[in-house]
Amino acid sequence: MKTFSAKPSDIDKKWLVIDADGLVLGRLASQVALILRGKHKPIFTPHMDCGDNVIVVNAAKVQITGNKAAAKTYYWHTGYPGGIKSRTAGQILKGAHPERVVEKAVQRMVPKGPLGRQQLKNLRVYAGAEHPHESQQPEALDLAARNPKNKRSA
């Protein structure tokens, strides 16, 4: 028996839309990372981009459990001496770009390197309920129905 290795002609990319309203951030990010990599498909090949395109809407309404809204801190450096900056997850969710929390959570769950960067280009995250990808006819994926722990009320 030979090991199957997918070729670019074998890969069929679908478009999926996920409503993040009330979903737990970490559980959402892990499922999105799995779909972006293509691990949900029987033709998964580690060195090929065989994942699907994912659209996440309502990213501003994602839930963070426990004390993480105040305790989870994102750091970056300006490049100047003493230029370390930080923001909490709660501050980012209340700010101008709340979709960055979801993007960063998914980014940290895909492999680092050229293939991971290519797979991240298949992710689109929007803070509101609208997205400009209707012409791709995305299928709705209900993560809240998969496991009761995936959704939190408030």
Contact map, one row per residue, 1 for C-alpha under 8 A:
1110000000000000000000000000000000000000000000000000000000000000000000000000000000000000000000000000000000000000000000000000000000000000000000000000000000
1111000000000000000000000000000000000000000000000000000000000000000000000000000000000000000000000000000000000000000000000000000000000000000000000000000000
1111100000000000000000000000000000000000000000000000000000000000000000000000000000000000000000000000000000000000000000000000000000000000000000000000000000
0111110000000000000000000000000000000000001000000000000000000000000000000000000000000000000000000000000000000000000000000000000000000000000000000000000000
0011111000000000000000000000000000000000001010000000000000000000000000000000000000000000000000000000000000000000000000000000000000000000000000000000000000
0001111111100000000000000000000000000000001110010000000000000000000000000000000000000000000000000000000000000000000000000000000000000000000000000000000000
0000111111100000000000000000000000000000000000010000000000000000000000000000000000000000000000000000000000000000000000000000000000000000000000000000000000
0000011111100000000000000000000000000000000000010000000000000000000000000000000000000000000000000000000000000000000000000000000000000000000000000000000000
0000011111110000000000000000000000000000000000000000000000000000000000000000000000000000000000000000000000000000000000000000000000000000000000000000000000
0000011111110000000000000000000000000000000000000000000000000000000000000000000000000000000000000000000000000000000000000000000000000000000000000000000000
0000011111111000000000000000000000000000000000000100000000000000000000000000000000000000000000000000000000000000000000000000000000000000000000000000000000
0000000011111100000000000000000000000000000000000100000000000000000000000000000000000000000000000000000000000000000000000000000000000000000000000000000000
0000000000111110000000000000000000000000000000000111100000000000000000000000000000000000000000000000000000000000000000000000000000000000000000000000000000
0000000000011111000000000000000000000000000000000001100000000000000000000000000000000000000000000000000000000000000000000000000000000000010000000000000000
0000000000001111100000000000000000000000000000000001111000000000000000000000000000000000000000000000000000000000000000000000000000000001111000000000000000
0000000000000111110000000000000000000000000000000001111000000000000000000000000000000000000000000000000000000000000000000000000000000000011110000000000000
0000000000000011111000000000000000000000000000000000011110000000000000000000000000000000000000000000000000000000000000000000000000000000011110000000000000
0000000000000001111100000000000000000000000000000000011110000000000000000000000000000000000000000000000000000000000000000000000000000000000111100000000000
0000000000000000111110000000000000000000000000000000000111100000000000000000000000000000000000000000000000000000000000000000000010000000000011000000000000
0000000000000000011111100001000000000000000000000000000111101100000000000000000000000000000000000000000000000000000000000000000000000000000000000000000000
0000000000000000001111100000000000000000000000000000000011111110000000000000000000000000000000000000000000000000000000000000000000000000000000000000000000
0000000000000000000111110000000000000000000000000000000000001110000000000000000000000000000000000000000000000000000000000000000000000000000000000000001111
0000000000000000000111111011000000000000000000000000000000000110000000000000000000000000000000000000000000000000000000000000000000000000000000110000011100
0000000000000000000001111111000000000000000000000000000000000111100000000000000000000000000000000000000000000000000000000000000000000000000000000000111100
0000000000000000000000111111100000000000000000000000000000000111000000000000000000000000000000000000010010000000000000000000000000000000000000000000000000
0000000000000000000000011111110000000000000000000000000000000000000000000000000000000000000000000000000010000000000000000000000000000000000000000000000000
0000000000000000000000111111111000000000000000000000000000000000000000000000000000000000000000000000000000000000000000000000000000000000000000000000010000
0000000000000000000100111111111100000000000000000000000000000000000000000000000000000000000000000000000000000000000000000000000000000000000000100000010000
0000000000000000000000001111111110000000000000000000000000000000000000000000000000000000000000000000010011001000000000000000000000000000000000000000000000
0000000000000000000000000111111111000000000000000000000000000000000000000000000000000000000000000000000001001000000000000000000000000000000000000000000000
0000000000000000000000000011111111100000000000000000000000000000000000000000000000000000000000000000000000000000000000000000000000000000000000000000000000
0000000000000000000000000001111111110000000000000000010000000000000000000000000000000000000000000000000001000000000000000000000000000000000000000000000000
0000000000000000000000000000111111111000000000000000000000000000000000000000000000000000000000000000000001101100000000000000000000000000000000000000000000
0000000000000000000000000000011111111111000000000000000000000000000000000000000000000000000000000000000000000000000000000000000000000000000000000000000000
0000000000000000000000000000001111111111000000000011010000000000000000000000000000000000000000000000000000000000000000000000000000000000000000000000000000
0000000000000000000000000000000111111110000000000111110000000000000000000000000000000000000000000000000000000000000000110110000000000000000000000000000000
0000000000000000000000000000000011111110000000001111000000000000000000000000000000000000000000000000000000000100000000100000000000000000000000000000000000
0000000000000000000000000000000001111111100100001111000000000000000000000000000000000000000000000000000000000000000000000000000000000000000000000000000000
0000000000000000000000000000000001111111110100000010000000000000000000000000000000000000000000000000000000000000000000000000000000000000000000000000000000
0000000000000000000000000000000001100111110100000000000000000000000000000000000000000000000000000000000000000000000000000000000000000000000000000000000000
0000000000000000000000000000000000000111111100000010000000000000000000000000000000000000000000000000000000000000000000000000000000000000000000000000000000
0000000000000000000000000000000000000011111100000000000000000000000000000000000000000000000000000000000000000000000000000000000000000000000000000000000000
0001110000000000000000000000000000000000111110000100000000000000000000000000000000000000000000000000000000000000000000000000000000000000000000000000000000
0000010000000000000000000000000000000111111111010100000000000000000000000000000000000000000000000000000000000000000000000000000000000000000000000000000000
0000110000000000000000000000000000000000001111111100000000000000000000000000000000000000000000000000000000000000000000000000000000000000000000000000000000
0000000000000000000000000000000000000000000111111000000000000000000000000000000000000000000000000000000000000000000000000000000000000000000000000000000000
0000000000000000000000000000000000000000000011111000000000000000000000000000000000000000000000000000000000000000001000000000000000000000000000000000000000
0000011100000000000000000000000000000000000111111100000000000000000000000000000000000000000000000000000000000000001000000000000000000000000000000000000000
0000000000000000000000000000000000001100000011111110000000000000000000000000000000000000000000000000000000000000001001100000000000000000000000000000000000
0000000000111000000000000000000000011100001110011111000000000000000000000000000000000000000000000000000000000000000000000000000000000000000000000000000000
0000000000001000000000000000000000111110100000001111100000000000000000000000000000000000000000000000000000000000000000100000000000000000000000000000000000
0000000000001111000000000000000000111100000000000111110000000000000000000000000000000000000000000000000000000000000000000100000000000000000000000000000000
0000000000001111000000000000000000010000000000000011111000000000000000000000000000000000000000000000000000000000000000000110000000000000000000000000000000
0000000000000011110000000000000100110000000000000001111100000000000000000000000000000000000000000000000000000000000000000111000000000000000000000000000000
0000000000000011110000000000000000000000000000000000111110000000000000000000000000000000000000000000000000000000000000000011110000100000000000000000000000
0000000000000000111100000000000000000000000000000000011111100000000000000000000000000000000000000000000000000000000000000011110000000000000000000000000000
0000000000000000111110000000000000000000000000000000001111100000000000000000000000000000000000000000000000000000000000000000111111100000000000000000000000
0000000000000000001110000000000000000000000000000000000111111100000000000000000000000000000000000000000000000000000000000000011110000000000000000000000000
0000000000000000001110000000000000000000000000000000000111111100000000000000000000000000000000000110010000000000000000000000111100000000000000000000000000
0000000000000000000010000000000000000000000000000000000001111100000000000000000000000000000011000110000000000000000000000000001100000000000000000000000000
0000000000000000000111000000000000000000000000000000000001111110000000000000000000000000000000000000000000000000000000000000001000000000000000000000000000
0000000000000000000111111000000000000000000000000000000001111111000000000000000000000000000000000000000000000000000000000000000000000000000000000000000000
0000000000000000000011111000000000000000000000000000000000001111100000000000000000000000000000000000000000000000000000000000000000000000000000000000000101
0000000000000000000000011000000000000000000000000000000000000111111110000000000000000000000000000000000000000000000000000000000000000000000000000000000000
0000000000000000000000010000000000000000000000000000000000000011111110000000000000000000000000000000000000000000000000000000000000000000000000000000000000
0000000000000000000000000000000000000000000000000000000000000001111110000000000000000000000000000000000000000000000000000000000000000000000000000000000000
0000000000000000000000000000000000000000000000000000000000000001111111100000000000000000000000000000000000000000000000000000000000000000000000000000000000
0000000000000000000000000000000000000000000000000000000000000001111111110000000000000000110000000000000000000000000000000000000000000000000000000000000000
0000000000000000000000000000000000000000000000000000000000000001111111110000000000000001111000000000000000000000000000000000000000000000000000000000000000
0000000000000000000000000000000000000000000000000000000000000000001111111000000000000001110000000000000000000000000000000000000000000000000000000000000000
0000000000000000000000000000000000000000000000000000000000000000001111111000000000000001100000000000000000000000000000000000000000000000000000000000000000
0000000000000000000000000000000000000000000000000000000000000000000111111100000000000001100000000000000000000000000000000000000000000000000000000000000000
0000000000000000000000000000000000000000000000000000000000000000000001111110000000000111100000000000000000000000000000000000000000000000000000000000000000
0000000000000000000000000000000000000000000000000000000000000000000000011111000000000111100000000000000000000000000000000000000000000000000000000000000000
0000000000000000000000000000000000000000000000000000000000000000000000001111100000011110000000000000000000000000000000000000000000000000000000000000000000
0000000000000000000000000000000000000000000000000000000000000000000000000111110000011100000000000000000000000000000000000000000000000000000000000000000000
0000000000000000000000000000000000000000000000000000000000000000000000000011111100111000000000000000000000000000000000000000000000000000000000000000000000
0000000000000000000000000000000000000000000000000000000000000000000000000001111100111000000000000000000000000000000000000000000000000000000000000000000000
0000000000000000000000000000000000000000000000000000000000000000000000000000111110100000000000000000000000000000000000000000000000000000000000000000000000
0000000000000000000000000000000000000000000000000000000000000000000000000000111111100000000000000000000000000000000000000000000000000000000000000000000000
0000000000000000000000000000000000000000000000000000000000000000000000000000001111100000000000000000000000000000000000000000000000000000000000000000000000
0000000000000000000000000000000000000000000000000000000000000000000000000000000111110000000000000000000000000000000000000000000000000000000000000000000000
0000000000000000000000000000000000000000000000000000000000000000000000000000111111111000000000000000000000000000000000000000000000000000000000000000000000
0000000000000000000000000000000000000000000000000000000000000000000000000011110001111100000000000000000000000000000000000000000000000000000000000000000000
0000000000000000000000000000000000000000000000000000000000000000000000000011110000111110000000000000000000000000000000000000000000000000000000000000000000
0000000000000000000000000000000000000000000000000000000000000000000000001111000000011111000000000000000000000000000000000000000000000000000000000000000000
0000000000000000000000000000000000000000000000000000000000000000000000001110000000001111101100000000000000000000000000000000000000000000000000000000000000
0000000000000000000000000000000000000000000000000000000000000000000011111100000000000111111100000000000000000000000000000000000000000000000000000000000000
0000000000000000000000000000000000000000000000000000000000000000000111111100000000000011111110000000100000000000000000000000000000000000000000000000000000
0000000000000000000000000000000000000000000000000000000000000000000111000000000000000001111111000000000000000000000000000000000000000000000000000000000000
0000000000000000000000000000000000000000000000000000000000000000000010000000000000000011111111100000000000000000000000000000000000000000000000000000000000
0000000000000000000000000000000000000000000000000000000000000000000000000000000000000011111111111101100000000000000000000000000000000000000000000000000000
0000000000000000000000000000000000000000000000000000000000010000000000000000000000000000111111111110100000000000000000000000000000000000000000000000000000
0000000000000000000000000000000000000000000000000000000000010000000000000000000000000000011111110100000000000000000000000000000000000000000000000000000000
0000000000000000000000000000000000000000000000000000000000000000000000000000000000000000001111111100000000000000000000000000000000000000000000000000000000
0000000000000000000000000000000000000000000000000000000000000000000000000000000000000000000111111100000000000000000000000000000000000000000000000000000000
0000000000000000000000000000000000000000000000000000000000000000000000000000000000000000000110111111000000000000000000000000001000000000000000000000000000
0000000000000000000000000000000000000000000000000000000000110000000000000000000000000000000111111111110000000000000000000000001000000000000000000000000000
0000000000000000000000000000000000000000000000000000000000110000000000000000000000000000000010001111111000000000000000000000111000000000000000000000000000
0000000000000000000000000000000000000000000000000000000000000000000000000000000000000000000100001111111100000000000000000000000000000000000000000000000000
0000000000000000000000000000000000000000000000000000000000000000000000000000000000000000100110000111111110000000000000000000000000000000000000000000000000
0000000000000000000000001000100000000000000000000000000000100000000000000000000000000000000000000111111111000000000000000000100000000000000000000000000000
0000000000000000000000000000000000000000000000000000000000000000000000000000000000000000000000000011111111100000000000000000100000000000000000000000000000
0000000000000000000000000000000000000000000000000000000000000000000000000000000000000000000000000001111111110000000000000000000000000000000000000000000000
0000000000000000000000001100100000000000000000000000000000000000000000000000000000000000000000000000111111111000000000000000000000000000000000000000000000
0000000000000000000000000000110110000000000000000000000000000000000000000000000000000000000000000000011111111100000000000000000000000000000000000000000000
0000000000000000000000000000000010000000000000000000000000000000000000000000000000000000000000000000001111111100000000010000000000000000000000000000000000
0000000000000000000000000000000000000000000000000000000000000000000000000000000000000000000000000000000111111110000000000000000000000000000000000000000000
0000000000000000000000000000110010000000000000000000000000000000000000000000000000000000000000000000000011111110000000000000000000000000000000000000000000
0000000000000000000000000000000010001000000000000000000000000000000000000000000000000000000000000000000001111111000100010000000000000000000000000000000000
0000000000000000000000000000000000000000000000000000000000000000000000000000000000000000000000000000000000011111101100000000000000000000000000000000000000
0000000000000000000000000000000000000000000000000000000000000000000000000000000000000000000000000000000000000111111110000000000000000000000000000000000000
0000000000000000000000000000000000000000000000000000000000000000000000000000000000000000000000000000000000000011111110000000000000000000000000000000000000
0000000000000000000000000000000000000000000000000000000000000000000000000000000000000000000000000000000000000001111111000000000000000000000000000000000000
0000000000000000000000000000000000000000000000111000000000000000000000000000000000000000000000000000000000000011111111100000000000000000000000000000000000
0000000000000000000000000000000000000000000000000000000000000000000000000000000000000000000000000000000000000111111111110000000000000000000000000000000000
0000000000000000000000000000000000000000000000000000000000000000000000000000000000000000000000000000000000000001111111111000000000000000000000000000000000
0000000000000000000000000000000000000000000000001000000000000000000000000000000000000000000000000000000000000000011111111100000000000000000000000000000000
0000000000000000000000000000000000011000000000001010000000000000000000000000000000000000000000000000000000000000001111111110000000000000000000000000000000
0000000000000000000000000000000000010000000000000000000000000000000000000000000000000000000000000000000000100100000111111110000000000000000000000000000000
0000000000000000000000000000000000000000000000000000000000000000000000000000000000000000000000000000000000000000000011111111000000000000000000000000000000
0000000000000000000000000000000000010000000000000001110000000000000000000000000000000000000000000000000000000000000001111111000000000000000000000000000000
0000000000000000000000000000000000010000000000000000111100000000000000000000000000000000000000000000000000000000000000111111100000000000000000000000000000
0000000000000000000000000000000000000000000000000000011100000000000000000000000000000000000000000000000000000000000000001111110000000000000000000000000000
0000000000000000000000000000000000000000000000000000001110100000000000000000000000000000000000000010011000000000000000000011111000000000000000000000000000
0000000000000000000000000000000000000000000000000000001111100000000000000000000000000000000000000010000000000000000000000001111111100000000000000000000000
0000000000000000000000000000000000000000000000000000000011111000000000000000000000000000000000001110000000000000000000000000111110000000000000000000000000
0000000000000000000000000000000000000000000000000000000011110000000000000000000000000000000000000000000000000000000000000000011111100000000000000000000000
0000000000000000001000000000000000000000000000000000000011000000000000000000000000000000000000000000000000000000000000000000011111100000000000000000000000
0000000000000000000000000000000000000000000000000000000010000000000000000000000000000000000000000000000000000000000000000000010111110000000000000000000000
0000000000000000000000000000000000000000000000000000001010000000000000000000000000000000000000000000000000000000000000000000010111111100000000000000000000
0000000000000000000000000000000000000000000000000000000000000000000000000000000000000000000000000000000000000000000000000000000001111110000000000000000000
0000000000000000000000000000000000000000000000000000000000000000000000000000000000000000000000000000000000000000000000000000000000111111110000000000000000
0000000000000000000000000000000000000000000000000000000000000000000000000000000000000000000000000000000000000000000000000000000000111111110000000000000000
0000000000000000000000000000000000000000000000000000000000000000000000000000000000000000000000000000000000000000000000000000000000011111100000000000000000
0000000000000010000000000000000000000000000000000000000000000000000000000000000000000000000000000000000000000000000000000000000000001111110000000000000000
0000000000000010000000000000000000000000000000000000000000000000000000000000000000000000000000000000000000000000000000000000000000001111111000000000000000
0000000000000111100000000000000000000000000000000000000000000000000000000000000000000000000000000000000000000000000000000000000000001101111100000000000000
0000000000000011100000000000000000000000000000000000000000000000000000000000000000000000000000000000000000000000000000000000000000000000111110000000000000
0000000000000001110000000000000000000000000000000000000000000000000000000000000000000000000000000000000000000000000000000000000000000000011111000000000000
0000000000000001111000000000000000000000000000000000000000000000000000000000000000000000000000000000000000000000000000000000000000000000001111100000000000
0000000000000000011000000000000000000000000000000000000000000000000000000000000000000000000000000000000000000000000000000000000000000000000111111100000000
0000000000000000010000100001000000000000000000000000000000000000000000000000000000000000000000000000000000000000000000000000000000000000000011111110010000
0000000000000000000000100000000000000000000000000000000000000000000000000000000000000000000000000000000000000000000000000000000000000000000001111111111000
0000000000000000000000000000000000000000000000000000000000000000000000000000000000000000000000000000000000000000000000000000000000000000000001111111000000
0000000000000000000000000000000000000000000000000000000000000000000000000000000000000000000000000000000000000000000000000000000000000000000001111111010000
0000000000000000000000000000000000000000000000000000000000000000000000000000000000000000000000000000000000000000000000000000000000000000000000111111111000
0000000000000000000000000000000000000000000000000000000000000000000000000000000000000000000000000000000000000000000000000000000000000000000000011111111000
0000000000000000000000010000000000000000000000000000000000000000000000000000000000000000000000000000000000000000000000000000000000000000000000010011111100
0000000000000000000000110011000000000000000000000000000000000000000000000000000000000000000000000000000000000000000000000000000000000000000000110111111100
0000000000000000000001110000000000000000000000000000000000000000000000000000000000000000000000000000000000000000000000000000000000000000000000010011111110
0000000000000000000001110000000000000000000000000000000000000010000000000000000000000000000000000000000000000000000000000000000000000000000000000000111111
0000000000000000000001000000000000000000000000000000000000000000000000000000000000000000000000000000000000000000000000000000000000000000000000000000001111
0000000000000000000001000000000000000000000000000000000000000010000000000000000000000000000000000000000000000000000000000000000000000000000000000000000111
